[in-house]
Amino acid sequence: MGNLATDAGAPKMPTMVATRRAMLQGLAAGAVACTHLWAPRSARASDLALSDRIDLLYSNQFHFNRRGEPQVTVGLVEGRDRVQLSATGGLQVLPSGDGGTIIEVGETIEVRLDAGTPAKVRYAIVLEELRGTAAMRPEPALERWRKLGLAPYDEEVGTVFGVSGHVLDNRRIRILTGRFSSETEASAEGQRLKERHGALGALHVGMQERSRGTMVARDPQRGVAIRAEGVLWFAPRGRAPLQLRADEPGAAARTYWGSLYVAIDRSGKLAVANLVSETELLCGLVPAEIYASAPMAALEAQAVAARGQLVSKVGTRHLGDPFLLCAAQHCQVYAGRALEQPRTSQAVRATRGWVAMRPVHGQLVDTVYSANCGGHTEDNEVVWPGEADPQLRGRPDPLLAARFPGGIPESALQAWLRTSPETYSRPPRDVPQEPYRWTSTIDPAAIAGHSHVPASLGTVRRLEILARGKSGRATHVRLHGTRSAFDLHGELRIRRALGNLRSSLFIVDAPDRFGRLVLHGGGHGHGVGMCQHGAMGMARAGQDWKAILRHYYRDADLRRLW
């Protein structure tokens, strides 16, 4: 993999490249405002003022490197008092980013927090998110939550931008409630609304005043000390990658392409972020999402889906943080060079710039995916709060299209889950079949008090499934206990309450000789969007990545944007 140190370092001074044509397309797509894409100037620029440097950190605009690839900022660590950066051949310190002052130092530099002041933020609870055409008419969703006794309001997140003659729109409307100054209090209320009403329960951060602070970077080899306010950028002097060692005893250094910067996080401590091209970022992400040994067409489909997820999150996550995305499960797991695999990197580069778009409005498809759908994918609104997404409709495996054109009926579930029908989703017979068909036994006395099921329920005597989705996934379950009954709503909540099941696609058998509940199930994950095992099966049958994506994301328009 090539090093990006020479062309994807700290942010270039921007020059606007959005054309009048792109802006008109944005208006035609219903854009209220257009956030432009920015490209680097080749000429050197003067040092940025502190306010400009900080504004860059919180901006939701893309910057492009000289190869025409978007660059993304990814938060790697937060809440630190000290971090250590290194690079073979030496480091450059760039107080104003690329194009300004350059200070050359040795191979290792330590950055310590000198003083920091936390940000002032307000937290709201996300009840649901509206995307696509549903985002244009939030009133029905607001009214649903009002009927539950809440005081909802809506707020737009995301951005609109033009690239290569196309308008790309990842905006969505969040239905929110509450205004909290305490994150702990907001989280507790979000969890309560999630359990009681099936809300998303995530926190929406509103910045009232940004954090402030100073840091000192010291080069122990040359005796150089650099004091800076707000942020410091670092790039390798040669073509070597950068290494980061956080202030954690025994923690191993991690290696990253691109450049790193140290900023003041929301808590007033040090945060380290990686500025890297989306291609290099995906090379580190995709191996964490799918087996690198999978057929190439499946890897290419995964790369495009992961790119869509990556771009769609810009401007919608970490609104109060000095970076666009994080490196954890909350966004997408990213460990720099550590997870890179030649085959997944090949798939990322072969599909460079390709994304799945909706047929209208210039919006990205929400290219979600799960490990194994069990032979039939699920409608998005059955799994998560929100409106029906035309691109995320539950569909039978291509080999079963004639058998289950309208979903799997209750009358067919017994035979469907007790057998292992031939589908693309079924793994090859020489590998474990548990992602496709499984059996789980549950101690009926262990459910009460587990994963927010009330302890007052007592021992579960019967598990009644009251509603299912198109794929057969349970969406409403009633637990009949010795003391009371309790209803579970939502696919994920059901899975967790019953002992972290692989999916909520199951039937209930008679108790075994020990009195345990016996479940026969299928699939692994929520089942919405692309089925990764299904993609592998389609690839083994000779279908290319475009055919795979068009099956799992109905009517998707596949385009190359860069």
C-alpha positions in Angstrom: 0.0 0.0 0.0 1.4 3.4 -1.0 2.2 6.0 1.6 0.1 9.2 1.5 2.5 11.4 3.4 3.4 13.4 0.3 -0.2 14.1 -0.9 -2.6 13.5 2.0 -1.0 15.3 4.9 -2.4 18.1 7.0 -5.3 20.0 5.3 -4.5 22.1 2.3 -5.5 25.7 2.1 -8.9 25.4 0.3 -10.0 26.9 -3.0 -13.6 26.4 -4.0 -14.2 24.1 -6.9 -17.9 23.7 -6.8 -19.4 24.9 -10.1 -22.6 26.8 -10.8 -23.7 23.6 -12.5 -23.2 21.6 -9.3 -25.0 24.2 -7.2 -28.0 24.2 -9.7 -28.1 20.4 -9.4 -28.1 20.8 -5.6 -31.1 23.1 -5.9 -32.8 20.7 -8.3 -32.3 18.0 -5.7 -34.1 20.0 -3.1 -31.0 21.3 -1.3 -31.6 24.1 1.1 -27.9 24.9 1.2 -24.9 23.5 -0.6 -21.7 22.6 1.3 -18.9 22.7 -1.3 -16.1 20.3 -1.7 -12.6 21.8 -1.4 -9.5 20.9 -3.3 -5.8 21.8 -2.5 -3.9 24.7 -4.1 -0.5 23.8 -5.2 0.9 27.1 -4.0 2.1 27.6 -0.4 -0.2 29.6 1.8 0.4 31.8 4.8 -0.1 30.5 8.3 -3.7 30.1 9.4 -5.1 32.1 12.3 -6.0 30.1 15.4 -9.8 30.5 14.7 -9.4 29.2 11.2 -7.4 26.2 12.4 -10.1 25.3 14.9 -12.9 25.8 12.4 -11.2 23.3 10.1 -11.4 20.7 12.8 -15.1 21.1 13.3 -16.0 21.5 9.6 -18.1 18.8 7.9 -16.6 19.6 4.5 -14.5 17.1 2.6 -11.0 18.0 1.5 -9.4 16.3 -1.5 -5.8 15.2 -1.9 -3.9 15.6 -5.2 -5.2 12.2 -6.4 -8.7 13.4 -6.2 -9.7 11.3 -3.2 -11.7 12.7 -0.2 -9.8 13.0 3.0 -11.5 12.1 6.3 -10.5 12.9 9.9 -10.9 10.0 12.3 -10.6 10.3 16.1 -8.2 7.7 17.4 -7.9 8.4 21.1 -9.4 11.0 23.5 -9.1 12.0 27.2 -5.3 11.8 27.3 -2.8 13.9 29.2 0.1 12.7 27.1 0.7 11.0 23.7 3.8 10.0 21.8 4.2 10.2 18.0 7.0 8.9 15.9 8.1 8.2 12.4 11.2 6.6 10.9 13.3 9.4 9.3 11.9 12.1 11.5 8.7 14.2 11.9 7.5 17.6 10.8 5.4 19.8 13.1 3.0 22.0 11.2 1.4 24.5 13.6 -1.0 25.8 10.9 -1.3 22.7 8.8 0.2 22.1 5.4 1.2 25.2 3.6 2.4 27.1 6.7 5.3 27.0 9.0 7.2 23.7 9.2 9.4 22.7 12.2 11.6 19.6 11.6 12.2 17.4 14.7 13.6 14.0 15.4 11.9 10.6 15.1 9.9 10.8 18.3 8.0 13.6 19.9 5.9 13.7 23.1 2.9 16.0 23.4 1.6 16.9 26.9 -1.5 18.8 27.9 -0.5 22.1 29.5 -4.0 23.4 30.4 -7.5 22.5 29.1 -11.1 23.8 29.5 -14.0 21.5 28.7 -16.6 22.4 26.1 -20.0 23.5 27.1 -22.6 21.3 25.4 -26.2 20.4 25.5 -27.5 16.9 24.9 -30.7 15.7 23.3 -32.1 12.2 22.8 -32.5 10.9 19.3 -35.9 9.3 19.0 -35.6 8.4 15.3 -33.9 9.5 12.1 -35.8 10.3 8.9 -34.0 9.7 5.6 -34.8 10.0 1.9 -38.3 11.3 1.1 -39.4 10.8 4.7 -37.0 13.6 5.8 -39.0 16.1 3.7 -42.1 15.6 5.9 -41.2 15.1 9.6 -44.6 16.1 10.9 -46.1 12.5 11.0 -43.1 11.3 13.0 -43.3 14.3 15.4 -47.0 13.6 15.9 -46.3 9.9 16.7 -44.0 10.9 19.5 -46.3 13.6 20.8 -49.0 10.9 21.2 -46.6 9.1 23.6 -46.5 12.1 25.8 -43.1 13.5 24.7 -42.2 16.9 23.4 -40.3 16.2 20.2 -38.6 18.6 17.9 -36.6 18.1 14.7 -33.1 19.1 13.6 -31.2 18.5 10.3 -27.8 16.9 10.3 -25.5 15.9 7.4 -24.4 17.9 4.4 -24.9 18.5 0.7 -22.0 18.8 -1.6 -21.2 18.7 -5.3 -18.5 16.4 -6.8 -17.8 15.5 -10.5 -21.0 17.0 -11.7 -23.1 15.2 -9.1 -24.9 16.5 -6.0 -24.4 14.2 -3.0 -26.9 14.6 -0.2 -26.5 12.7 3.1 -28.8 15.0 5.1 -31.3 13.5 7.4 -33.8 14.8 10.0 -33.4 13.8 13.6 -36.5 13.7 15.8 -35.2 14.8 19.2 -36.5 15.3 22.7 -35.1 16.9 25.9 -32.3 19.4 26.5 -29.7 18.2 29.1 -26.5 19.7 30.4 -25.5 16.3 31.9 -24.4 13.5 29.6 -25.1 10.9 32.3 -28.6 12.2 32.8 -29.3 12.3 29.1 -27.9 8.7 28.6 -30.1 7.4 31.3 -33.2 9.0 29.8 -32.2 7.8 26.4 -32.0 4.2 27.7 -35.4 4.6 29.3 -37.0 5.8 26.1 -35.3 3.1 24.1 -36.7 0.4 26.4 -40.2 1.9 26.8 -40.9 3.2 23.3 -38.3 1.7 21.0 -36.5 5.0 20.5 -33.0 5.0 19.1 -31.8 6.4 22.4 -28.6 7.9 21.0 -27.4 11.3 22.1 -27.4 14.4 19.9 -24.7 16.9 20.9 -25.2 20.6 20.6 -22.1 22.7 21.0 -22.6 25.9 23.0 -18.9 26.7 23.5 -15.9 24.8 22.2 -13.2 23.4 24.5 -9.9 25.3 24.8 -6.4 24.4 25.8 -2.7 24.5 25.3 -0.2 21.7 24.7 3.5 21.4 24.6 5.3 19.1 22.1 8.9 18.2 23.1 11.6 16.6 21.0 13.9 14.8 23.5 16.6 14.3 20.9 17.0 17.9 19.8 15.7 19.7 23.0 13.0 21.5 21.1 9.8 22.5 22.8 6.8 23.8 20.9 3.8 25.3 22.7 0.6 25.6 20.8 -3.0 26.5 21.5 -5.9 24.3 20.2 -4.2 22.0 17.7 -0.8 20.8 16.3 -0.4 18.8 13.1 2.3 16.2 12.5 3.5 14.5 9.3 6.5 12.2 8.5 9.5 13.8 6.9 9.9 10.9 4.6 7.5 8.2 3.3 7.3 6.2 6.5 3.9 5.9 8.3 3.3 7.5 11.6 3.1 5.7 14.9 0.9 6.7 17.8 1.4 5.5 21.4 -1.2 6.8 23.8 -0.7 7.3 27.5 -1.7 3.8 28.4 0.6 1.4 30.3 1.7 -1.5 28.1 -0.2 -0.3 25.1 1.4 -1.1 21.8 2.0 1.6 19.2 -0.4 1.8 16.2 0.7 2.8 12.7 -1.2 5.1 10.4 -0.9 6.5 6.9 -1.6 10.2 6.2 -1.0 12.7 9.0 -2.0 13.0 12.7 -3.1 16.0 14.7 -3.4 16.5 18.4 -6.4 18.7 19.5 -8.4 19.5 22.7 -11.4 17.2 23.1 -14.7 17.9 24.6 -13.4 17.1 28.1 -10.5 19.5 27.8 -8.0 16.7 27.4 -5.9 15.7 24.4 -7.4 13.9 21.4 -5.5 12.5 18.5 -7.0 12.2 15.0 -5.8 10.8 11.7 -6.3 12.7 8.5 -6.3 10.0 5.8 -7.7 9.5 2.3 -11.0 7.5 2.2 -9.2 4.8 0.1 -6.5 4.2 2.8 -9.1 4.4 5.5 -11.3 1.8 3.8 -8.2 -0.5 3.4 -8.0 -0.5 7.2 -11.8 -0.8 7.7 -13.0 -3.5 5.3 -10.9 -6.4 6.7 -12.7 -5.8 10.0 -16.1 -6.2 8.2 -15.7 -9.3 6.1 -13.3 -12.3 5.7 -10.4 -11.3 3.5 -10.6 -14.8 2.0 -14.1 -14.1 0.6 -14.6 -14.2 -3.2 -13.3 -11.0 -4.8 -16.8 -9.8 -6.0 -18.1 -10.0 -2.4 -15.1 -8.0 -1.2 -15.8 -5.4 -3.8 -19.4 -5.2 -2.9 -18.4 -4.8 0.8 -16.0 -2.1 -0.1 -18.7 -0.1 -1.9 -21.1 -0.6 1.0 -18.5 0.4 3.5 -17.7 3.5 1.5 -21.4 4.5 1.5 -21.6 4.0 5.3 -18.4 6.1 5.6 -19.6 9.0 3.5 -23.1 9.0 4.9 -21.8 9.5 8.4 -20.0 12.8 7.6 -21.7 15.6 9.4 -24.0 13.3 11.4 -21.6 11.9 14.0 -19.4 13.6 16.6 -20.9 17.0 16.1 -19.1 18.3 19.2 -15.7 16.7 18.5 -12.7 18.0 16.5 -13.0 15.1 13.9 -15.6 13.7 11.6 -15.7 10.0 12.7 -14.3 7.8 15.4 -12.3 4.6 15.1 -14.7 2.5 17.3 -17.8 0.5 16.6 -19.9 3.6 17.0 -18.7 4.7 13.5 -16.6 1.9 12.0 -13.7 0.0 13.6 -10.4 1.3 12.3 -7.0 0.3 13.5 -4.8 1.9 10.9 -2.4 -0.4 9.1 -2.8 -3.2 11.7 -5.7 -5.0 9.9 -4.8 -4.3 6.3 -5.0 -7.3 4.0 -3.8 -7.4 0.3 -7.1 -8.9 -1.0 -9.4 -6.4 0.7 -7.1 -3.5 -0.3 -7.3 -4.7 -3.9 -11.1 -4.7 -3.6 -11.1 -1.1 -2.2 -8.8 0.2 -5.0 -10.8 -1.7 -7.7 -14.0 0.1 -6.7 -12.4 3.5 -6.0 -15.0 6.2 -5.8 -18.0 4.0 -6.4 -21.1 4.5 -4.2 -24.8 3.5 -4.3 -27.2 6.4 -4.8 -30.9 6.6 -4.6 -32.7 7.0 -7.9 -33.9 10.5 -7.0 -32.7 13.5 -4.9 -29.0 12.7 -5.1 -29.0 10.9 -1.8 -26.8 8.0 -0.8 -28.3 4.7 -0.1 -28.0 3.7 3.5 -25.8 0.7 2.7 -26.2 -1.2 5.9 -25.3 -4.9 6.1 -25.2 -7.9 8.4 -23.4 -11.2 8.6 -26.2 -13.5 7.5 -29.8 -12.8 6.8 -30.9 -16.5 7.1 -32.2 -16.5 3.5 -34.4 -13.5 3.6 -33.5 -9.8 4.4 -35.7 -7.6 6.5 -37.5 -4.2 6.1 -35.6 -1.4 7.8 -38.5 0.0 9.7 -39.1 -3.4 11.3 -35.7 -3.3 12.9 -35.1 0.4 13.6 -37.5 3.3 14.4 -38.3 5.3 11.2 -40.0 5.4 7.9 -39.8 2.6 5.3 -36.7 3.0 3.1 -37.4 2.1 -0.6 -33.9 0.7 -1.0 -34.0 -1.4 2.2 -36.9 -3.7 1.5 -36.9 -7.3 2.8 -36.2 -9.6 0.0 -35.9 -13.4 -0.4 -32.6 -14.9 -1.5 -32.4 -14.9 -5.3 -32.7 -18.7 -5.3 -36.0 -18.4 -3.4 -37.6 -15.5 -5.2 -40.4 -17.6 -6.7 -41.1 -19.4 -3.4 -41.4 -16.4 -1.1 -42.3 -13.4 -3.2 -44.1 -11.6 -0.4 -42.1 -12.7 2.7 -42.1 -15.9 4.7 -45.5 -16.7 6.1 -46.0 -18.0 9.7 -47.2 -21.3 8.3 -43.9 -21.9 6.6 -41.5 -20.9 9.4 -41.4 -24.3 11.1 -40.1 -26.0 8.0 -38.0 -23.0 7.0 -36.0 -22.9 10.2 -35.8 -26.6 11.0 -34.2 -27.3 7.6 -31.2 -25.8 5.8 -32.6 -24.8 2.3 -30.3 -24.1 -0.5 -29.7 -20.3 -0.8 -26.8 -18.1 -1.5 -26.8 -17.2 2.2 -26.0 -20.7 3.3 -22.3 -21.2 3.9 -20.5 -24.0 2.0 -21.2 -27.3 3.7 -17.5 -27.7 4.7 -17.7 -24.7 7.0 -19.8 -24.1 10.2 -23.4 -23.5 9.5 -24.3 -21.6 12.7 -24.6 -18.2 11.0 -27.4 -19.7 8.8 -29.2 -22.1 11.1 -28.8 -22.5 14.9 -30.3 -23.8 18.1 -30.2 -22.0 21.4 -31.4 -23.2 24.9 -32.4 -20.6 27.5 -32.8 -21.1 31.3 -36.3 -19.6 31.9 -35.2 -18.5 35.4 -32.3 -16.5 34.0 -34.3 -14.1 31.8 -35.8 -11.9 34.6 -33.4 -9.1 35.5 -31.4 -9.7 32.4 -30.9 -6.8 29.9 -33.5 -4.6 31.4 -36.2 -7.3 31.8 -37.8 -6.6 35.2 -36.8 -8.9 38.0 -40.4 -8.9 39.1 -41.3 -11.1 36.1 -40.3 -14.3 37.8 -39.5 -17.5 35.9 -40.6 -17.5 32.3 -43.2 -20.1 31.7 -44.1 -19.2 28.1 -42.6 -17.1 25.3 -45.2 -15.7 23.0 -44.3 -14.1 19.6 -47.0 -11.5 18.8 -45.5 -9.9 15.6 -42.9 -10.7 13.0 -41.3 -9.0 10.1 -41.2 -10.0 6.4 -38.2 -12.3 7.0 -39.9 -14.0 10.0 -37.8 -12.0 12.6 -39.7 -11.5 15.8 -40.4 -7.8 16.6 -42.9 -8.2 19.5 -42.5 -10.8 22.1 -44.5 -11.4 25.3 -42.7 -13.1 28.2 -45.2 -14.8 30.5 -43.6 -15.2 34.0 -44.7 -16.7 37.2 -45.3 -13.3 38.7 -46.2 -11.1 35.7 -46.0 -10.7 32.0 -43.6 -8.4 30.1 -43.6 -7.2 26.4 -40.4 -6.8 24.4 -40.4 -4.6 21.3 -37.7 -4.4 18.8 -35.3 -6.9 17.1 -32.2 -6.0 19.0 -33.9 -5.7 22.4 -35.4 -9.2 21.9 -32.1 -10.7 21.1 -30.4 -9.1 24.1 -33.1 -10.0 26.6 -33.0 -13.7 25.5 -29.3 -14.0 26.0 -27.7 -12.3 23.0 -29.2 -14.4 20.3 -27.7 -14.4 16.9 -30.9 -12.9 15.5 -34.6 -12.6 16.3 -35.5 -15.0 13.5 -36.6 -18.0 15.6 -39.3 -20.4 16.6 -39.9 -21.8 20.1 -39.9 -25.5 20.6 -41.1 -27.5 23.6 -38.9 -27.3 26.7 -36.1 -29.8 26.9 -35.9 -32.4 29.7 -34.2 -29.8 31.9 -37.1 -27.3 31.5 -35.1 -25.0 29.3 -36.6 -23.1 26.4 -35.4 -24.3 23.0 -35.2 -21.9 20.1 -34.6 -22.9 16.5 -33.3 -19.9 14.6 -31.7 -18.6 11.4 -29.3 -15.8 10.5 -26.8 -13.7 12.3 -27.5 -10.0 12.7 -30.4 -7.6 12.0 -30.8 -8.8 8.4 -31.3 -5.3 6.8 -29.5 -4.5 3.5 -26.6 -6.6 2.2 -26.3 -10.2 3.6 -22.5 -10.8 3.6 -22.8 -14.6 3.4 -25.3 -14.0 0.6 -22.9 -11.8 -1.2 -20.2 -14.5 -0.9 -22.6 -17.1 -2.3 -23.6 -14.9 -5.2 -19.9 -14.2 -5.9 -19.1 -17.9 -5.9 -21.9 -18.4 -8.5 -20.2 -15.9 -10.8 -22.1 -12.7 -10.1 -20.2 -9.4 -10.0 -20.3 -6.8 -7.2 -22.8 -4.6 -9.1 -25.3 -7.4 -9.4 -24.9 -8.2 -5.7 -25.5 -4.6 -4.6 -28.5 -4.2 -6.9 -30.1 -7.2 -5.3 -29.7 -6.1 -1.7 -30.3 -2.4 -2.3 -33.4 -2.2 -4.5 -33.2 0.3 -7.4 -29.8 1.5 -6.3 -28.0 3.7 -8.9 -24.3 2.8 -8.8 -22.0 5.7 -9.7 -18.3 6.5 -9.6 -17.8 10.0 -8.0 -14.0 10.1 -7.8 
